[in-house]
Amino acid sequence: MKKIIIGDHIVKSFGEGDEKRNVLGGVTVEINEGEFVAVMGPSGSGKSTLMFVLSGTDGVNGGKVVVDGRDLSEVGENELSDIRRTKMGFVFQQPTMLKNLNILDNIILPSMRGNRKNAAKMTEKARALMKRVGIAELERRDITQVSGGQLQRAGICRALMNSPKVIFGDEPTGALNSKSAQEIMDIFSEINAEGTAIMLVTHDAMVAARTERIMFMRDGTIVSDLKLPKFNGTDMDGRVEKVAAKMREIGI
Ligand SMILES: Nc1ncnc2c1ncn2[C@@H]1O[C@H](COP(=O)(O)OP(=O)(O)OP(=O)(O)O)[C@@H](O)[C@H]1O
């Protein structure tokens, strides 16, 4: 199986001198193409930091990160930004969107990068994505005129505009009620079924149980790596129980 992301003995520290602290203490992790992964762990265990370094958002202090065969320590700023733009999509707890643009323009803007030439193509793609996630009728709305779940759907459309190989989600369902959260997970499952790898940081066992692999972190290391069969709509209770049992074991 081809690896889309490799983290090889990653060390990440913050602070200087006596204040210096390792937040990731030599983490080795591999994500396969098309894999659906969740990262769980207590607050402060390094989940977001791991996601930031694997996505090249942040550099490392030791070890290396390889994305689709490219060692990020060997690429310059321009190539790093190209890799992030063309191979990765990002979904956050609260999508950061511009208040003076409608939903459609917010989805299109980041992929345009000032290039108006392909505006028609981008608009067509955004409309197809919006239709797919059930927000086709909201394209002219302001971002303040939609629900949290609808805004998150728009955030997912934005992340999919460049057909990424991997989507990173930092608590993408954290601001939603459990029904909306499961609907967002339905969308992630569909995207994953089409071959996009997804890595989600979550505190929610119901969310993690929808993935096929849950990495548990504690104190900057991965302490457990739980594998589940791909979710096919059945045995949700059994899956949640497996995740919950591991959480109890680890003390989350
Ligand atoms: N830019 C930074 N400067 C200094 N310390 C940082 C920085 N970013 C994160 N940390 C510290 O690194 C540790 C891990 O943070 P991180 O956000 O990765 O944890 P997390 O597991 O995602 O937590 P949570 O579940 O609360 O979001 C924390 O102790 C945090 O305070």
The ligand as an SDF file (V2000), in Angstrom:
LIG
                    3D

 31 33  0  0  0  0  0  0  0  0999 V2000
    2.8820   27.4360   19.4560 N   0  0  0  0  0  0  0  0  0  0  0  0
    3.0530   26.8520   20.6480 C   0  0  0  0  0  0  0  0  0  0  0  0
    3.9170   27.3600   21.5570 N   0  0  0  0  0  0  0  0  0  0  0  0
    4.1090   26.7600   22.7430 C   0  0  0  0  0  0  0  0  0  0  0  0
    3.4800   25.6410   23.1430 N   0  0  0  0  0  0  0  0  0  0  0  0
    2.5960   25.0930   22.2880 C   0  0  0  0  0  0  0  0  0  0  0  0
    2.3360   25.6700   21.0030 C   0  0  0  0  0  0  0  0  0  0  0  0
    1.4200   24.8880   20.3750 N   0  0  0  0  0  0  0  0  0  0  0  0
    1.1170   23.9010   21.2410 C   0  0  0  0  0  0  0  0  0  0  0  0
    1.8240   24.0160   22.3720 N   0  0  0  0  0  0  0  0  0  0  0  0
    1.7680   23.1020   23.5310 C   0  0  0  0  0  0  0  0  0  0  0  0
    1.9520   21.8030   23.0470 O   0  0  0  0  0  0  0  0  0  0  0  0
    1.1340   20.8750   23.7540 C   0  0  0  0  0  0  0  0  0  0  0  0
    0.3120   20.0710   22.7680 C   0  0  0  0  0  0  0  0  0  0  0  0
   -0.6250   20.9470   22.1400 O   0  0  0  0  0  0  0  0  0  0  0  0
   -1.6670   20.4170   21.0830 P   0  0  0  0  0  0  0  0  0  0  0  0
   -2.5020   21.5870   20.6780 O   0  0  0  0  0  0  0  0  0  0  0  0
   -0.9650   19.6730   20.0310 O   0  0  0  0  0  0  0  0  0  0  0  0
   -2.5130   19.4170   21.9610 O   0  0  0  0  0  0  0  0  0  0  0  0
   -3.8780   18.6740   21.6330 P   0  0  0  0  0  0  0  0  0  0  0  0
   -3.6820   17.2500   22.0060 O   0  0  0  0  0  0  0  0  0  0  0  0
   -4.3040   18.9790   20.2530 O   0  0  0  0  0  0  0  0  0  0  0  0
   -4.8450   19.3640   22.6920 O   0  0  0  0  0  0  0  0  0  0  0  0
   -6.4000   19.7410   22.6470 P   0  0  0  0  0  0  0  0  0  0  0  0
   -7.1410   18.4380   22.6740 O   0  0  0  0  0  0  0  0  0  0  0  0
   -6.5880   20.5290   23.9060 O   0  0  0  0  0  0  0  0  0  0  0  0
   -6.6270   20.5440   21.3990 O   0  0  0  0  0  0  0  0  0  0  0  0
    0.3310   21.6970   24.7400 C   0  0  0  0  0  0  0  0  0  0  0  0
    0.9250   21.6130   26.0110 O   0  0  0  0  0  0  0  0  0  0  0  0
    0.3990   23.0840   24.1900 C   0  0  0  0  0  0  0  0  0  0  0  0
    0.3090   24.0250   25.2120 O   0  0  0  0  0  0  0  0  0  0  0  0
  1  2  1  0
  2  3  1  0
  2  7  2  0
  3  4  2  0
  4  5  1  0
  5  6  2  0
  6  7  1  0
  6 10  1  0
  7  8  1  0
  8  9  2  0
  9 10  1  0
 10 11  1  0
 11 12  1  0
 11 30  1  0
 12 13  1  0
 13 14  1  0
 13 28  1  0
 14 15  1  0
 15 16  1  0
 16 17  2  0
 16 18  1  0
 16 19  1  0
 19 20  1  0
 20 21  2  0
 20 22  1  0
 20 23  1  0
 23 24  1  0
 24 25  2  0
 24 26  1  0
 24 27  1  0
 28 29  1  0
 28 30  1  0
 30 31  1  0
M  END
$$$$
